[in-house]
Amino acid sequence: MKNWELQVTGMHCSGCETRICNALKNIEGVKSVKANHKTGKVEITFHSELTEELKEKIKTQLEELEFKVEE
């Protein structure tokens, strides 16, 4: 399993955490998601290899939810 930790801006409450977790856990290959609005971190665990395509899907999904991934 692989983990990926992202710094995400725009999370303000536990509702934001829930929206992120619900959206990202539905992406194929994602095993679990933890979001923390206080630190702005999102930790994602994958079933398999983390590919560039999968990274882009996750970033796109976050942007659609109006959050911003810090590079």
C-alpha positions as protocol buffer text, in pm:
chain_id: "A"
residue {
  index: 1
  type: MET
  ca { x: 0 y: 0 z: 0 }
}
residue {
  index: 2
  type: LYS
  ca { x: 105 y: 354 z: -71 }
}
residue {
  index: 3
  type: ASN
  ca { x: 23 y: 673 z: 115 }
}
residue {
  index: 4
  type: TRP
  ca { x: 6 y: 1026 z: -20 }
}
residue {
  index: 5
  type: GLU
  ca { x: -26 y: 1334 z: 197 }
}
residue {
  index: 6
  type: LEU
  ca { x: -156 y: 1656 z: 47 }
}
residue {
  index: 7
  type: GLN
  ca { x: -177 y: 2009 z: 179 }
}
residue {
  index: 8
  type: VAL
  ca { x: -523 y: 2139 z: 87 }
}
residue {
  index: 9
  type: THR
  ca { x: -657 y: 2491 z: 136 }
}
residue {
  index: 10
  type: GLY
  ca { x: -1023 y: 2580 z: 171 }
}
residue {
  index: 11
  type: MET
  ca { x: -1120 y: 2336 z: 446 }
}
residue {
  index: 12
  type: HIS
  ca { x: -1296 y: 2523 z: 727 }
}
residue {
  index: 13
  type: CYS
  ca { x: -1488 y: 2262 z: 926 }
}
residue {
  index: 14
  type: SER
  ca { x: -1561 y: 1894 z: 979 }
}
residue {
  index: 15
  type: GLY
  ca { x: -1821 y: 1917 z: 701 }
}
residue {
  index: 16
  type: CYS
  ca { x: -1540 y: 1998 z: 457 }
}
residue {
  index: 17
  type: GLU
  ca { x: -1349 y: 1695 z: 584 }
}
residue {
  index: 18
  type: THR
  ca { x: -1653 y: 1475 z: 524 }
}
residue {
  index: 19
  type: ARG
  ca { x: -1707 y: 1610 z: 170 }
}
residue {
  index: 20
  type: ILE
  ca { x: -1344 y: 1538 z: 81 }
}
residue {
  index: 21
  type: CYS
  ca { x: -1343 y: 1190 z: 232 }
}
residue {
  index: 22
  type: ASN
  ca { x: -1670 y: 1090 z: 65 }
}
residue {
  index: 23
  type: ALA
  ca { x: -1559 y: 1217 z: -276 }
}
residue {
  index: 24
  type: LEU
  ca { x: -1209 y: 1072 z: -277 }
}
residue {
  index: 25
  type: LYS
  ca { x: -1290 y: 729 z: -134 }
}
residue {
  index: 26
  type: ASN
  ca { x: -1507 y: 666 z: -442 }
}
residue {
  index: 27
  type: ILE
  ca { x: -1208 y: 694 z: -676 }
}
residue {
  index: 28
  type: GLU
  ca { x: -1091 y: 354 z: -794 }
}
residue {
  index: 29
  type: GLY
  ca { x: -770 y: 251 z: -617 }
}
residue {
  index: 30
  type: VAL
  ca { x: -830 y: 462 z: -304 }
}
residue {
  index: 31
  type: LYS
  ca { x: -852 y: 255 z: 13 }
}
residue {
  index: 32
  type: SER
  ca { x: -904 y: 527 z: 274 }
}
residue {
  index: 33
  type: VAL
  ca { x: -897 y: 904 z: 321 }
}
residue {
  index: 34
  type: LYS
  ca { x: -834 y: 1115 z: 630 }
}
residue {
  index: 35
  type: ALA
  ca { x: -883 y: 1492 z: 618 }
}
residue {
  index: 36
  type: ASN
  ca { x: -804 y: 1744 z: 890 }
}
residue {
  index: 37
  type: HIS
  ca { x: -935 y: 2099 z: 847 }
}
residue {
  index: 38
  type: LYS
  ca { x: -719 y: 2231 z: 1132 }
}
residue {
  index: 39
  type: THR
  ca { x: -392 y: 2129 z: 966 }
}
residue {
  index: 40
  type: GLY
  ca { x: -517 y: 2140 z: 607 }
}
residue {
  index: 41
  type: LYS
  ca { x: -383 y: 1789 z: 545 }
}
residue {
  index: 42
  type: VAL
  ca { x: -544 y: 1508 z: 352 }
}
residue {
  index: 43
  type: GLU
  ca { x: -387 y: 1163 z: 381 }
}
residue {
  index: 44
  type: ILE
  ca { x: -484 y: 905 z: 122 }
}
residue {
  index: 45
  type: THR
  ca { x: -404 y: 533 z: 134 }
}
residue {
  index: 46
  type: PHE
  ca { x: -414 y: 333 z: -188 }
}
residue {
  index: 47
  type: HIS
  ca { x: -479 y: -33 z: -267 }
}
residue {
  index: 48
  type: SER
  ca { x: -210 y: -33 z: -532 }
}
residue {
  index: 49
  type: GLU
  ca { x: 48 y: 186 z: -703 }
}
residue {
  index: 50
  type: LEU
  ca { x: 3 y: 564 z: -701 }
}
residue {
  index: 51
  type: THR
  ca { x: 17 y: 672 z: -1065 }
}
residue {
  index: 52
  type: GLU
  ca { x: 29 y: 1020 z: -1214 }
}
residue {
  index: 53
  type: GLU
  ca { x: -317 y: 955 z: -1362 }
}
residue {
  index: 54
  type: LEU
  ca { x: -455 y: 876 z: -1017 }
}
residue {
  index: 55
  type: LYS
  ca { x: -291 y: 1189 z: -870 }
}
residue {
  index: 56
  type: GLU
  ca { x: -456 y: 1400 z: -1139 }
}
residue {
  index: 57
  type: LYS
  ca { x: -799 y: 1243 z: -1072 }
}
residue {
  index: 58
  type: ILE
  ca { x: -766 y: 1328 z: -704 }
}
residue {
  index: 59
  type: LYS
  ca { x: -652 y: 1686 z: -770 }
}
residue {
  index: 60
  type: THR
  ca { x: -935 y: 1736 z: -1020 }
}
residue {
  index: 61
  type: GLN
  ca { x: -1191 y: 1601 z: -774 }
}
residue {
  index: 62
  type: LEU
  ca { x: -1067 y: 1837 z: -502 }
}
residue {
  index: 63
  type: GLU
  ca { x: -1081 y: 2133 z: -739 }
}
residue {
  index: 64
  type: GLU
  ca { x: -1438 y: 2041 z: -837 }
}
residue {
  index: 65
  type: LEU
  ca { x: -1523 y: 2057 z: -466 }
}
residue {
  index: 66
  type: GLU
  ca { x: -1363 y: 2404 z: -462 }
}
residue {
  index: 67
  type: PHE
  ca { x: -1056 y: 2310 z: -260 }
}
residue {
  index: 68
  type: LYS
  ca { x: -702 y: 2387 z: -370 }
}
residue {
  index: 69
  type: VAL
  ca { x: -408 y: 2147 z: -357 }
}
residue {
  index: 70
  type: GLU
  ca { x: -85 y: 2319 z: -256 }
}
residue {
  index: 71
  type: GLU
  ca { x: 211 y: 2200 z: -463 }
}
